[in-house]
Amino acid sequence: MTCIVNVKGLTKSYKNQSVLKGLSWEIEPGDVVGLLGKNGAGKSTLLKSLLNISDIDSGEISIFGEQYNQLSSKNKARIGYVPQENDEISWLSVNDLINFRKQFYSTWSDEKVTELISRWEIDATKKIAELSPGQVQRVLIILALAPMPELLIFDEPAASLDPAGRRDFLKEILTLVSDENITVIFSTHITSDLERIANKVAILDKGKICYFNDLDITKESVVQLTVHCKKEQGITIPYLLRGKLHSQGQYGVVSQLDQAWLAEMKEQAVEVTINPMGLEDIFLELTA
């Protein structure tokens, strides 16, 4: 299957501080990927790098099979993007901004725009500067959805929305994904939002994607454990994502708990305590 997004060895630094460190990542068609990371982990930098908004130091990025910095007009029009911060012209009215942006696309759904403006109760005669942060965020989402893109990239899209707004936004994304073959990448710190719409989860930590897998597999297979053993006993823990020694033996987080894993631990004659984790706990453990 051809990847929609392909990243190899991406590095990026700000003022001699390394943010992305040889990051590699592949996104397949139809995936809805939730990107988790602590504040300052580089989520926005990564997304801006994909879109050639932010320069990179080294590495390779391709989108729709083309180099990220040499995208054809056709492929640029296949991408919708909602930034974390509003950078639209503040003195334009919502109507004027929509009409201005419409000129740059060969495909544009007036029906989608009208529907969302009505449903989200936006006064399209108001200037952008007169809207609340939540209303501005809704306008940015409308601008991203109107061209009916094949790849949607959202940077903290629900950060300024109230609970009702977040619910409507997530519902809209679910509708688009079910009706069209759309690929979505969205960064968030709200794990409950990710769990509602994503089929894959990626965790960014220390400049790399430290974990990337199906959401269902993640919730079923990533567990916290303590291996109780004699202090001098050497043990091997398969699929270990993170581990450390403590007074009772060895503590860790594993990425795949199955019969083969249990059999290997049994062969080592150790006692294992297993504790399931929710997605938020998994995220916190892997970025500790």
N, C-alpha and C positions, 0 to 999 in steps of 0.2 A: 504494500500500500504506500503510495506517495505521501510524504509528510507535507502538511500545510506550512509548518514552521520547522526549520532545522537550524539548530545553533551548535557550533563546534568551537570549543576553546575560547569562549568570549572573556576578555579581560577589560576592565574599566577602572580608572582611578580618578579621584578628585583631590587636588592639592597634595599629591604624593601619598594619599591614603587609598589603599586598594579596596574596591567595593565588590567587583565581580572578578573571580579568580579562576580562569580556565573553565568557565561554565559551559556545559553541553546539555542539550535538551531537544526533544522531538515532539511535535504535536501532530496528531493524525486527524484526518477529516472527520467531522461530526463530534469530536471530543468537546466536552464542557469542562474546562480545567480551572479549578480554584487554586490560586497561588497564595500560600500562607507565608508569612515572615514577620519577624519583629519589626518595630519601628526602626528605620535606619538600616535594615538588612539589605536594601537595594532593589526592592520590588519595582518602584517607579523607574529607577535607572534601567532595569532590565527591560521593562515594557517600552520605554522611550528609545532604547537601543534597537529593539526589534523594528521600530517605526522610523529609524534614522532621524529622530528628533534630537537624540544625544549621540555625540561621536563616541566611537569605541577606540580602545588602544590596540587591540589585536583580536583575531578570531574570525570566524565565518558565520554569516547569517543569511539564510535564504527563505523567502516567502513565496508561495505558489511556484516554486522552482526557479525564481529569479533572485539575483543578489539584492539584498535589502536596500542598498543605496543606488540601485539602478532599476527600480521597479517601473514597468511600463504604466502609462496612464490607465490602461484597462485594469491592471491588477491593483493599482492604487485605489480605484473606484470600488474594488471588491472588499475594502477594509473599512470598518467603522471603529471609531476610537472615542472614548470618553476619558478625558484627563482628570486627575485628582483635583486640579485647580482650574477655575474658569479663566480662559484667555481670549474670550470672545469680545467683540467691540461693544463696550458698555453703553454707548449712547444710541445704539440701534434699537428699534423696537423688536419684539419677538418676530412679528410678521416680516419686517425688513430683513432681519438676520436669516430667517428661513428662506426667503426669496433670493437673498444674496448667495447663500450656500448651494441652493438648488441649481444655480447656473453651472456649477462645476461637475455635475453628474449627468450621465446619459440615462440613468435609471433613477427614478424618484417617485415614491408613493405619496401623493397628496392625500390619499385616503387614510394612510397610516398616520400622517401628521395631524390631520383634522380629528381623527379618532382619539389620539393621545392628548391633544390639547384640550379636548372636551372632557375626557375621562379624568384627566389630572387637574382640571379646573384652572387652566393658565389663561390669564388675560393677555392675549397676543398683541394688544395695542400698547402695552406697557414697555418701557425701555428695559433692557437687561439690568441696568443699574438700579431699577426700581423694584426688582424682584427679590424675594428672600433667597438665602443660600439653597434651600431645598427646591424652590421653584426653578432657580438657575440650573441646578443639577438635572431636573426633569427636562428642561429645554435641551441641555447637552445630550441627554439620552435620546431625545426625539431626533436631533440632528444626526446622531450616529445610526439610528434605525431607519430613517427615511430612505436612504439609497438602497435598502434591502441588501446589505452586504453579505458576503459569504464567510468573512472572518470578523469577529467582534472582539475588541480589546478594551477592557474596562479597568481603570485604575481607581480602586476604592469607590465604585459607582454609587454605593448606598450610604456613604459616609455622612452626607448632609440631609438624608431623607429621614422622616419620622417613620415609626413602625408601619403605618398604613401605606406610605409611599414605598417603603422597602418591599412590602408584600406585593403591591401592584407591579413594581419593577421586576421582581423575580417571576411573577406570573407571566409577564410579557416575554421574558427570556425563555421560559418553559414552552410557551406557545410557539415562538419562533423556531426553537430547536425541534419541536415535534412536527411542525408543518414544513420546515425547510431543512436542507442539509447544511446547517450553519455550525461553524466551529467557534467556540467562545473561550477566551482567556480572561479571567478577572482576578485581580488581587483583592484581598479582603483581610480583615482581622476578626470578622464575625463568622465563627465556625458554623453557626446555625444556618446562615445564609448559604454557605458552601454546601452543607449537607442537603439543602432543599433542591438544588439545581445541578450540582456538579456530578459527573461520573468519574472524574479523576481528581486527585489532590497532589499538589507539588509543594514541597517545603523548601524554602530558600534560607540557607544559614551559612555563615562564614564564606560568603561569596560564591556558593555553589548550590545546585539543587541537590540537597542531601537525601531527599526521598521523593519518589514519584511512582504512583501506582493507582489502580482502580480504587475508588472510594469504598466500595463494598468489601473488597479484599482487605483494605486497610483496617476497616472497623472490625472485621472478623479475625484477622491474623496477627495484627500488631498488639502485643501484650507486654505487660510489665511482669518481671519475675525475679525471684531470689533463689539462687542455687545454694543449698546448704551443704557444705563439705568441710573436710578437715583442712586446716589452714595450709598444710604443706601439699595437699593434693592438687595436682594439675588437672584441669578440666578444659574441655572444648565445647563452646556453646555455638551451635550452628545458627546462621542468619542473624548474628548479633549486630544490631544497629548502634547500640551504645551500652557500655558496661563499665563497672568499677568494682573494686574490692571493698568490702565492709566487714564488720566484726563477725557476721554470721556466714560469710562465704563470698559469693559473687552476686552482684545485683546487675540487672540489665534490662534492655528492651529488645525484643526480637521481632523480625519482620514476617516470620512465617511459622505458625504453630500448627503442625500436622502430626500424623502418626509416625512418620519417619523421624521427626524431631524428637518426639517422646521416646521412641525406641533407642535413639542414640544417647539420650540422657540416661535412660535406664541401664544401658550397657556400662555407663561410667559409675554406676552405683552411687548416685547422689540423689538427694531429696530436693524437689523443686516446688516452690510455691508460685502459683500463677494468678495474676490479677488482671482481668480485662480492663481496657481503658476506652474512654470516649475520645472523639476526635480532638477536642481541646486539650485533653491530657496528653495525647500522642504528640501534638504540636509542641507543647511545653517541654516534654521530655526530650524530644529530638533537637531542641534549640537551647537547652539549658547550658 
